[in-house]
Amino acid sequence: MIRKAFKMKVFPDKIDEYIKRHNPIWKELEDTLKSHKVRNYSIFWDKETNLLFGYAELESEIKWNKIANTDVCKRWWNYMSDLMETNEDNSPVSIELEQVFYLF
């Protein structure tokens, strides 16, 4: 299992809508994540900085990266693009975080 952590940024006046759109996420997106072996996916919000901290457990980076090529993921990115910092393809600007400690 691979533990992946990353950060993104939500616009300050859009957090309520961001939360609303994730509760619940689309069933098709949930199914896609699960079929690509993503588990224990959480997103946390830092109220002071408006940074989002994402954490997910993966079976493989290859399967994780394939999610970006699915139709549902691209539609989700478009749907969320008005709420957060995004790249030209509407994917969220995401910065991978390096693990420095782990206690099992």
Residue, then its C-alpha position, 0 to 999 in steps of 0.5 A: m500500500i502507498r500512502k499519498a499526501f498532497k495539498m491544494k488551495v480552495f478560494p476563501d469564499k468558496i469553502d462552503e460550496y466545496i464542502k457541499r459538492h463533496n458531500p456526497i461526491w458523485k457515485e460514479l466518481e466514488d466507484t472510479l476511485k474504488s475500482h482504481k484501488v484508492r482507499n481511505y481518501s480524506i481531505f482536510w481544510d486549514k481555515e487559516t490558509n485555505l489549504l486543503f490537505g489530501y490523504a489517500e491510500l493506493e495500490s499503485e501510482i499507475k492506477w492512481n494516475k489513470i484516474a485522471n484520464t477517466d471521463v468522470c474525473k475530467r467532468w469533476w475537475n470542470y465542476m470544481s474549477d470555479l472553487m479552487e486553484t487549477n491548471e489549464d486542464n482544470s485539474p487542481v493545482s496539487i503539490e505532493l507532500e513528502q512523508v517524513f514520519y510514520l508510526f504503525 
